[in-house]
Amino acid sequence: MKEKKQIVFIMTDTTRADMLNCYRDTGLKTPCLDALSEEGIQFNKAYTCQPVCGPARSAIFTGTYPHSNGMFTNSLAMGANVKTVGQRLSDNGIHSAYIGKYHLDGGDYFGTGECPEGWDPNYWYDMRTYLEELSRDERVKSRIPATNEEGIDESFTYGNRCTKRALDFLEHYRDEDFFLVVSYDEPHDPCLCPEPYASMYKDFQFPRYPNVYDTLEGKPEYQKVWAGENVNADRDTVPIGDPYFFGCNSYVDYEIGRVIEAVKRQAPDAVIIFTSDHGDAMQSHCITNKGPVMYDEVARIPLIVYGFDKGVQVNEPVSHINLAPMILEYMGVPVPKLMEGKSLLPMLRDTSVKVNDYVFTEFGRYEVDHDGFGGLQLMRGVTDGRYKLVVNLLCTDEFYDLHSDPYEMKNLIDSEHYAAQRDRLHDALLGWMNDTRDPFRGYYWERRPWRTDAREATWHYTGYTRQRENEEYEPRQLDYATGLEMVQAVRAKVHIDEKAADNSKAEK
């Protein structure tokens, strides 16, 4: 009998790694995900591709970076020729369903309510779909944290309704190959949750890490603008997080536990993947929320995979960009050339295998609809697990030694002692920007004040052409100089007159 291929992909919104007790005992209660970690593989250095909801999800579900798929900010749709992993799987006969927050259609926060191509429309349930089930008054209440004070029934929450649909899917399709996404909005604000979760953390104090006291000396100016008056606040008394946020974190753990229990009962051989889109600064470095930083509190996310080794923790750096090729490879679907990360599957099968030498995180802007949140902040970052380099194109760059400075307090960008390691990461970053056809690439990323051996600025920069290869869904692209199908996607750019001369010589 053919072995079934089944994956249940569960994700939350705004869950940084240390909001799970299995990553760090802070006093927050997450028993269901802690148990999943004990039965699976926990990745301790997993990073988002961009610490904002939509762009982060674009990388997860397309296997391409936000700068490649066109969604480098919230409320900006991906390119029409960008295909999700759901479409690639369904086109290969694998049932794919997406239940929950999507954030990839270019609509507002809630989505368009329309099921995208490749996903089962019978289970489609984005946040607009949820709101359309509610009365006008209920809609307003669903967006106000104070609604928790009234006492709400579990059935009112978005998370509960997502869980119900997931349980129904598992019951009906347990005997076939499938890829099921269950995407919770929780614990994202407004953090609605029933009792006992709503009051569970009323008097709770989240640990005050050393970087809560980081006054941003030697850090980029835009971070100081972001922090505002927080820098002058009493850092011993400033609240870390919010009781409803923590309560909702434990509540969504409970809802996830219901799905996990159903998976084990209905589809016991299924792989379970859990992650979150990004974290939250929660007053670390005097900032709140998420945005253009690669600080661990914001960019490092939980990643747990169940179905392979048990109780194993991996400390090599991994990324959301590794997930889409891993899903396709596991399901037996060829991994397309245009995917920009390596499959995580070899590491899942043997955790001693290293998949990445470096992982990368970027930023463009928070949301195209909003004038605020710093506006355009072009950031590209890289880490090898020990060192971290962040190039802030419009501002000061950053370099940290995570072994000696795990809280990223001291910016070593100008340190001669670290110059070799800094420049090594910089070379990797520049190579990645070129290899992935970053539309913002150019000599200005190389010519930083601290890079003394940078090449002179030239108009042609590397002199290469890099075309897209997406033959599964579009014709092979043509060479501009000949009008014929390109032979090599990456090639030295040749002037059209030179190309014609070469062709003439070849004909003779």
LUMTIKE-294897 format. One record per residue (C-alpha): residue in three letters; x, y, z. Coordinates in steps of 0.25 Angstrom, whole numbers, padded with zeros to 4 digits, always signed. Layout:
N
ALAXYZ;...
//
This chain:
508
MET+0000+0000+0000;LYS+0005+0014-0004;GLU+0010+0022+0008;LYS+0002+0034+0010;LYS+0008+0048+0010;GLN+0002+0057+0019;ILE+0006+0071+0025;VAL-0001+0080+0035;PHE+0005+0093+0035;ILE+0001+0102+0048;MET+0005+0116+0050;THR+0002+0128+0059;ASP+0004+0143+0058;THR+0014+0150+0066;THR+0020+0139+0074;ARG+0034+0141+0077;ALA+0043+0129+0081;ASP+0043+0131+0096;MET+0028+0132+0097;LEU+0029+0117+0097;ASN+0033+0111+0110;CYS+0041+0100+0102;TYR+0050+0111+0097;ARG+0051+0119+0110;ASP+0044+0117+0123;THR+0039+0131+0125;GLY+0026+0127+0133;LEU+0017+0127+0120;LYS+0009+0114+0119;THR+0010+0107+0106;PRO+0008+0092+0109;CYS+0003+0087+0096;LEU+0015+0093+0088;ASP+0024+0089+0098;ALA+0020+0075+0097;LEU+0021+0076+0082;SER+0035+0080+0084;GLU+0038+0068+0093;GLU+0033+0059+0082;GLY+0039+0066+0070;ILE+0051+0075+0066;GLN+0053+0089+0071;PHE+0061+0099+0063;ASN+0067+0109+0073;LYS+0072+0118+0062;ALA+0061+0120+0052;TYR+0059+0133+0046;THR+0048+0140+0038;CYS+0051+0145+0024;GLN+0044+0159+0028;PRO+0039+0162+0041;VAL+0025+0167+0036;CYS+0012+0158+0034;GLY+0010+0158+0019;PRO+0025+0158+0014;ALA+0028+0147+0024;ARG+0017+0139+0019;SER+0020+0141+0005;ALA+0034+0135+0007;ILE+0028+0123+0015;PHE+0018+0120+0004;THR+0025+0123-0009;GLY+0040+0119-0005;THR+0044+0133-0010;TYR+0048+0145-0003;PRO+0039+0157-0002;HIS+0048+0165-0011;SER+0047+0154-0021;ASN+0032+0151-0020;GLY+0028+0166-0020;MET+0022+0166-0006;PHE+0032+0174+0002;THR+0022+0181+0010;ASN+0008+0178+0016;SER-0004+0181+0006;LEU+0004+0179-0006;ALA+0000+0167-0015;MET+0010+0157-0020;GLY+0013+0157-0035;ALA+0003+0150-0044;ASN+0014+0140-0048;VAL+0017+0136-0033;LYS+0011+0122-0029;THR+0009+0117-0015;VAL+0013+0104-0010;GLY-0002+0101-0009;GLN-0004+0103-0024;ARG+0009+0095-0028;LEU+0004+0083-0019;SER-0010+0083-0024;ASP-0005+0084-0038;ASN+0002+0071-0035;GLY-0011+0064-0030;ILE-0009+0067-0015;HIS-0021+0073-0007;SER-0017+0086-0001;ALA-0025+0094+0008;TYR-0023+0108+0015;ILE-0030+0111+0028;GLY-0028+0124+0035;LYS-0020+0137+0033;TYR-0014+0138+0019;HIS-0010+0153+0017;LEU-0004+0150+0003;ASP-0015+0155-0006;GLY-0011+0170-0006;GLY-0024+0174+0002;ASP-0025+0180+0015;TYR-0022+0173+0028;PHE-0034+0164+0027;GLY-0032+0160+0013;THR-0041+0159+0001;GLY-0050+0147+0005;GLU-0047+0141-0008;CYS-0040+0127-0008;PRO-0027+0128-0016;GLU-0024+0118-0027;GLY-0019+0104-0022;TRP-0026+0104-0009;ASP-0039+0096-0006;PRO-0050+0107-0006;ASN-0058+0099+0003;TYR-0049+0101+0015;TRP-0044+0115+0011;TYR-0046+0124+0023;ASP-0038+0137+0024;MET-0041+0148+0034;ARG-0051+0155+0025;THR-0059+0142+0024;TYR-0059+0142+0039;LEU-0064+0156+0040;GLU-0075+0154+0030;GLU-0081+0144+0039;LEU-0082+0154+0050;SER-0093+0165+0052;ARG-0088+0180+0051;ASP-0087+0181+0067;GLU-0080+0168+0067;ARG-0070+0172+0057;VAL-0066+0184+0065;LYS-0065+0176+0078;SER-0056+0166+0071;ARG-0046+0177+0069;ILE-0045+0183+0083;PRO-0037+0177+0094;ALA-0046+0182+0105;THR-0056+0172+0100;ASN-0049+0162+0108;GLU-0054+0169+0121;GLU-0068+0165+0117;GLY-0065+0151+0117;ILE-0065+0144+0103;ASP-0069+0130+0099;GLU-0058+0122+0092;SER-0067+0120+0080;PHE-0066+0135+0077;THR-0051+0135+0074;TYR-0045+0134+0061;GLY-0036+0123+0066;ASN-0047+0114+0071;ARG-0054+0115+0057;CYS-0041+0112+0050;THR-0039+0100+0059;LYS-0053+0095+0056;ARG-0050+0095+0041;ALA-0037+0088+0043;LEU-0043+0077+0051;ASP-0054+0075+0040;PHE-0043+0074+0029;LEU-0035+0064+0037;GLU-0048+0055+0039;HIS-0051+0056+0024;TYR-0038+0054+0017;ARG-0030+0046+0027;ASP-0028+0035+0016;GLU-0022+0043+0005;ASP-0010+0051+0003;PHE-0011+0066+0007;PHE-0005+0079+0011;LEU-0013+0086+0022;VAL-0010+0100+0027;VAL-0016+0105+0040;SER-0012+0120+0041;TYR-0017+0126+0054;ASP-0017+0142+0056;GLU-0015+0140+0071;PRO-0008+0144+0079;HIS-0007+0157+0070;ASP-0015+0169+0076;PRO-0027+0170+0079;CYS-0023+0158+0087;LEU-0037+0153+0089;CYS-0038+0140+0098;PRO-0048+0134+0107;GLU-0045+0131+0122;PRO-0037+0126+0129;TYR-0027+0132+0119;ALA-0032+0146+0119;SER-0028+0148+0133;MET-0017+0137+0134;TYR-0006+0148+0134;LYS-0013+0159+0141;ASP-0001+0161+0151;PHE+0010+0154+0142;GLN+0023+0160+0140;PHE+0031+0156+0128;PRO+0046+0155+0130;ARG+0053+0168+0128;TYR+0065+0165+0119;PRO+0078+0173+0119;ASN+0074+0179+0105;VAL+0062+0186+0112;TYR+0072+0196+0117;ASP+0079+0198+0103;THR+0079+0213+0101;LEU+0083+0211+0086;GLU+0096+0218+0087;GLY+0104+0214+0075;LYS+0092+0209+0068;PRO+0085+0214+0055;GLU+0078+0227+0057;TYR+0064+0222+0051;GLN+0064+0212+0063;LYS+0065+0224+0073;VAL+0053+0231+0065;TRP+0045+0218+0066;ALA+0048+0217+0081;GLY+0044+0232+0083;GLU+0042+0235+0098;ASN+0044+0221+0102;VAL+0059+0224+0103;ASN+0055+0233+0114;ALA+0045+0225+0121;ASP+0048+0218+0135;ARG+0053+0205+0129;ASP+0051+0198+0142;THR+0036+0200+0142;VAL+0033+0200+0127;PRO+0023+0189+0125;ILE+0028+0177+0116;GLY+0017+0172+0108;ASP+0002+0172+0111;PRO-0006+0162+0120;TYR-0016+0160+0109;PHE-0005+0157+0099;PHE+0001+0147+0108;GLY-0013+0141+0111;CYS-0016+0140+0096;ASN-0002+0133+0094;SER-0007+0122+0104;TYR-0020+0121+0098;VAL-0015+0119+0084;ASP-0006+0108+0090;TYR-0019+0101+0095;GLU-0026+0102+0081;ILE-0013+0097+0074;GLY-0013+0085+0084;ARG-0027+0082+0079;VAL-0022+0081+0065;ILE-0010+0073+0069;GLU-0018+0063+0077;ALA-0027+0061+0064;VAL-0015+0059+0055;LYS-0010+0048+0064;ARG-0023+0042+0064;GLN-0028+0044+0050;ALA-0014+0044+0042;PRO-0004+0038+0052;ASP+0007+0038+0041;ALA+0006+0053+0037;VAL+0017+0063+0039;ILE+0014+0075+0047;ILE+0021+0088+0045;PHE+0019+0099+0055;THR+0025+0113+0053;SER+0021+0128+0054;ASP+0022+0139+0045;HIS+0031+0148+0053;GLY+0033+0153+0068;ASP+0031+0165+0076;ALA+0042+0174+0082;MET+0034+0176+0095;GLN+0042+0188+0100;SER+0056+0181+0096;HIS+0065+0192+0091;CYS+0054+0202+0095;ILE+0045+0198+0084;THR+0032+0191+0082;ASN+0025+0183+0072;LYS+0033+0178+0059;GLY+0040+0185+0048;PRO+0053+0188+0041;VAL+0062+0181+0051;MET+0069+0167+0052;TYR+0069+0167+0067;ASP+0066+0153+0072;GLU+0053+0157+0079;VAL+0047+0162+0066;ALA+0054+0153+0055;ARG+0056+0140+0062;ILE+0044+0131+0062;PRO+0040+0117+0068;LEU+0041+0105+0058;ILE+0037+0091+0062;VAL+0035+0079+0053;TYR+0029+0067+0057;GLY+0030+0053+0050;PHE+0045+0051+0050;ASP+0054+0051+0061;LYS+0049+0052+0075;GLY+0053+0062+0086;VAL+0065+0068+0078;GLN+0069+0082+0078;VAL+0077+0088+0066;ASN+0086+0100+0068;GLU+0090+0102+0053;PRO+0083+0114+0046;VAL+0071+0112+0038;SER+0060+0120+0031;HIS+0046+0121+0027;ILE+0052+0121+0013;ASN+0056+0106+0015;LEU+0041+0102+0017;ALA+0035+0102+0003;PRO+0045+0094-0003;MET+0045+0084+0008;ILE+0030+0083+0007;LEU+0031+0080-0008;GLU+0042+0070-0006;TYR+0035+0062+0005;MET+0022+0062-0004;GLY+0030+0056-0016;VAL+0028+0069-0024;PRO+0040+0074-0032;VAL+0046+0087-0025;PRO+0046+0098-0036;LYS+0059+0106-0039;LEU+0053+0119-0035;MET+0052+0115-0020;GLU+0063+0122-0013;GLY+0065+0113-0001;LYS+0070+0099+0001;SER+0061+0088+0006;LEU+0061+0086+0021;LEU+0058+0071+0019;PRO+0072+0066+0019;MET+0074+0072+0033;LEU+0061+0066+0038;ARG+0065+0053+0034;ASP+0079+0055+0040;THR+0080+0066+0049;SER+0095+0066+0048;VAL+0094+0071+0034;LYS+0096+0086+0032;VAL+0087+0092+0021;ASN+0091+0107+0022;ASP+0104+0114+0024;TYR+0096+0127+0025;VAL+0082+0132+0027;PHE+0077+0145+0022;THR+0066+0155+0027;GLU+0061+0167+0019;PHE+0052+0179+0021;GLY+0045+0189+0011;ARG+0034+0196+0019;TYR+0023+0192+0029;GLU+0011+0194+0021;VAL+0008+0201+0007;ASP-0005+0207+0013;HIS+0002+0214+0025;ASP+0011+0227+0024;GLY+0017+0223+0038;PHE+0025+0212+0044;GLY+0037+0219+0038;GLY+0033+0218+0024;LEU+0043+0212+0015;GLN+0055+0206+0023;LEU+0063+0197+0013;MET+0070+0187+0022;ARG+0077+0174+0018;GLY+0083+0165+0029;VAL+0091+0152+0030;THR+0095+0143+0041;ASP+0103+0130+0042;GLY+0098+0127+0056;ARG+0110+0133+0063;TYR+0111+0147+0056;LYS+0101+0156+0051;LEU+0102+0167+0041;VAL+0091+0177+0037;VAL+0093+0187+0026;ASN+0083+0199+0027;LEU+0084+0206+0014;LEU+0079+0219+0019;CYS+0086+0219+0032;THR+0097+0213+0041;ASP+0100+0198+0040;GLU+0101+0188+0051;PHE+0110+0176+0054;TYR+0108+0167+0067;ASP+0116+0155+0073;LEU+0104+0147+0078;HIS+0114+0138+0087;SER+0120+0150+0095;ASP+0107+0159+0093;PRO+0095+0150+0092;TYR+0086+0162+0095;GLU+0092+0170+0084;MET+0095+0182+0092;LYS+0109+0186+0086;ASN+0109+0190+0071;LEU+0123+0186+0066;ILE+0122+0191+0052;ASP+0134+0199+0053;SER+0143+0189+0061;GLU+0156+0185+0054;HIS+0156+0173+0063;TYR+0144+0167+0056;ALA+0147+0173+0042;ALA+0150+0159+0035;GLN+0137+0153+0040;ARG+0129+0165+0037;ASP+0134+0166+0023;ARG+0132+0151+0021;LEU+0117+0153+0025;HIS+0116+0165+0016;ASP+0122+0157+0004;ALA+0111+0146+0006;LEU+0100+0157+0007;LEU+0104+0164-0006;GLY+0105+0150-0013;TRP+0091+0147-0008;MET+0085+0160-0013;ASN+0091+0157-0026;ASP+0087+0143-0027;THR+0073+0145-0023;ARG+0071+0157-0033;ASP+0069+0167-0022;PRO+0062+0179-0029;PHE+0069+0188-0019;ARG+0083+0182-0021;GLY+0094+0192-0026;TYR+0108+0197-0023;TYR+0103+0205-0011;TRP+0101+0193-0003;GLU+0116+0189-0004;ARG+0121+0203-0002;ARG+0119+0205+0012;PRO+0128+0214+0021;TRP+0134+0202+0028;ARG+0137+0194+0016;THR+0151+0200+0012;ASP+0153+0190+0001;ALA+0140+0193-0006;ARG+0141+0194-0021;GLU+0140+0207-0028;ALA+0125+0211-0032;THR+0122+0207-0046;TRP+0109+0209-0054;HIS+0110+0194-0059;TYR+0113+0189-0045;THR+0115+0173-0046;GLY+0111+0174-0061;TYR+0102+0162-0060;THR+0088+0159-0065;ARG+0080+0150-0057;GLN+0067+0145-0062;ARG+0055+0137-0056;GLU+0054+0122-0058;ASN+0039+0118-0056;GLU+0037+0108-0067;GLU+0026+0100-0059;TYR+0017+0112-0061;GLU+0022+0121-0072;PRO+0030+0120-0085;ARG+0046+0121-0083;GLN+0050+0135-0084;LEU+0057+0141-0096;ASP+0070+0147-0098;TYR+0069+0162-0101;ALA+0080+0162-0111;THR+0075+0150-0119;GLY+0061+0149-0117;LEU+0064+0134-0115;GLU+0062+0126-0102;MET+0073+0129-0092;VAL+0083+0118-0091;GLN+0088+0123-0077;ALA+0079+0130-0068;VAL+0091+0137-0061;ARG+0101+0142-0071;ALA+0110+0154-0074;LYS+0102+0165-0080;VAL+0107+0167-0094;HIS+0103+0179-0103;ILE+0094+0176-0114;ASP+0104+0180-0125;GLU+0115+0171-0118;LYS+0105+0160-0118;ALA+0101+0162-0133;ALA+0116+0162-0136;ASP+0118+0149-0129;ASN+0107+0142-0136;SER+0112+0147-0149;LYS+0126+0141-0146;ALA+0119+0128-0142;GLU+0111+0127-0155;LYS+0124+0128-0163;
//
